[in-house]
Amino acid sequence: MRWSPIVELRQYALHPGQRDVLIDLFDRELVETQEEVGMKVIGQFRALDDPDRFVWLRGFSDMESRAEGLAAFYGGPVWKAHAEAANATMIDSDNVLLLRPARDGSAFALDGVRGSRGGFVLATVLPFEAASSFEGEGSILGSFVTEESENTFPSLPVREGERVFVLFVGFADRDGLDRAAERQTDRAAEVLRLEPTSRSLLGA
């Protein structure tokens, strides 16, 4: 199955030593409970270049259902029960890109079970005008561009005024991931080397 017409790439800056605390809480309490109100938790990751960064992907059918799902979840009992503990781990949660598939068929194919794919994921964020010159390697998982619609849930900010191309590539081993990331160091790119958590749908 292909997911999603709308995707959030969310990067959280955390207090030192709190990433596994948040991951344990998130994977235990905040996956299925978001999906019960119409959203899709696509992937959860440890950022390999920053021990205090948690990265995750959330999908929606469209911008209207995004607003409805977020309102239902953040106004509901599960988030109210766990918000204080989750927020206590975070310094900043506003680093969010709102994305849509770059072309037909470029959304994520999520056909496994949680935690079954493993490996590593390289997410490369490029200025939109640089996308045509990008050369990747590994197994392409999905490609996306900025969704330029108005943010339908303004209490959760997103990065505005940017037009980007984002490519997600899977690697079975760390060596392949590291070689590919190294090749992007001389580009005007934001490069995220990611390790899926044990409950991530997205992986190599």
KOLPA-483887 format. One record per residue (C-alpha): x, y, z. Coordinates in steps of 0.25 Angstrom, whole numbers. Last residue first. Example, Ala and Ser with C-alpha at 12.3 -4.5 7.8 and 13.67 -1.06 7.14 Angstrom:
BEGIN
55, -4, 29
49, -18, 31
END
This chain:
BEGIN
62, -3, 18
52, 3, 28
39, 9, 29
28, 2, 38
36, 6, 51
33, -2, 64
47, -6, 67
53, 8, 64
58, 11, 51
72, 16, 50
74, 29, 42
85, 37, 35
79, 51, 32
85, 60, 22
81, 74, 20
86, 78, 6
94, 89, 0
104, 79, -6
118, 76, -2
114, 66, 9
105, 58, 0
115, 48, -4
118, 45, 11
103, 41, 13
104, 30, 2
117, 24, 8
111, 25, 22
98, 18, 18
105, 7, 10
115, 4, 22
103, 4, 32
96, -8, 25
83, -11, 18
81, 3, 13
68, 10, 10
67, 23, 3
57, 35, 6
58, 47, -4
53, 60, 0
51, 72, -10
49, 86, -4
42, 99, -5
43, 107, 8
35, 119, 12
29, 111, 24
34, 101, 33
22, 95, 41
15, 99, 54
6, 90, 62
-4, 100, 67
-7, 104, 53
-14, 91, 49
-18, 93, 35
-5, 99, 30
-8, 106, 17
-5, 98, 5
9, 98, 0
12, 83, 1
28, 83, 0
33, 71, -9
34, 56, -7
42, 44, -11
40, 30, -6
47, 17, -2
58, 17, -12
67, 5, -9
82, 9, -9
88, 20, -18
85, 35, -21
88, 45, -31
82, 59, -30
83, 68, -41
68, 70, -44
66, 72, -29
74, 85, -28
63, 95, -31
55, 89, -19
65, 92, -9
70, 78, -4
66, 70, 8
73, 56, 8
67, 45, 17
76, 33, 18
69, 21, 25
76, 9, 32
74, -6, 33
61, -11, 40
50, -16, 31
41, -24, 41
39, -14, 52
25, -12, 50
19, -21, 39
21, -20, 25
14, -14, 13
17, 1, 14
20, 6, 0
24, 20, 3
20, 31, -7
27, 32, -21
16, 25, -29
11, 38, -36
21, 49, -34
28, 57, -23
19, 51, -12
14, 62, -3
21, 69, 9
20, 77, 21
33, 79, 28
34, 80, 43
45, 86, 52
35, 91, 62
37, 80, 73
48, 87, 82
54, 85, 95
47, 72, 98
47, 60, 108
37, 67, 117
28, 69, 106
26, 54, 105
23, 52, 120
14, 64, 121
6, 59, 108
4, 45, 113
-10, 45, 119
-15, 57, 111
-10, 50, 98
-18, 38, 101
-30, 45, 106
-33, 53, 93
-31, 68, 89
-17, 65, 83
-23, 52, 76
-36, 57, 71
-31, 71, 66
-19, 64, 59
-28, 55, 52
-38, 66, 48
-27, 75, 43
-20, 64, 35
-33, 59, 30
-35, 73, 23
-21, 73, 18
-22, 60, 11
-20, 45, 14
-10, 47, 25
4, 42, 28
13, 43, 40
28, 42, 39
38, 42, 51
51, 47, 56
57, 48, 70
69, 56, 72
78, 56, 85
88, 46, 81
91, 54, 68
98, 49, 56
91, 35, 57
77, 41, 57
68, 30, 64
56, 27, 56
41, 26, 56
33, 22, 43
20, 23, 36
10, 26, 48
-2, 27, 39
-14, 36, 43
-29, 33, 44
-33, 35, 58
-29, 20, 62
-16, 22, 55
-12, 32, 66
-15, 22, 77
-8, 11, 69
5, 19, 70
5, 27, 83
6, 18, 95
17, 8, 94
25, 13, 82
24, 27, 87
27, 24, 102
39, 16, 99
44, 25, 88
42, 37, 98
51, 31, 109
60, 26, 98
63, 40, 94
64, 46, 108
79, 46, 110
81, 60, 108
68, 68, 106
62, 66, 92
62, 73, 79
50, 67, 71
50, 65, 56
37, 63, 49
35, 60, 34
20, 61, 32
14, 54, 20
2, 57, 12
-3, 48, 0
3, 36, 8
5, 25, 8
5, 14, -3
0, 0, 0
END
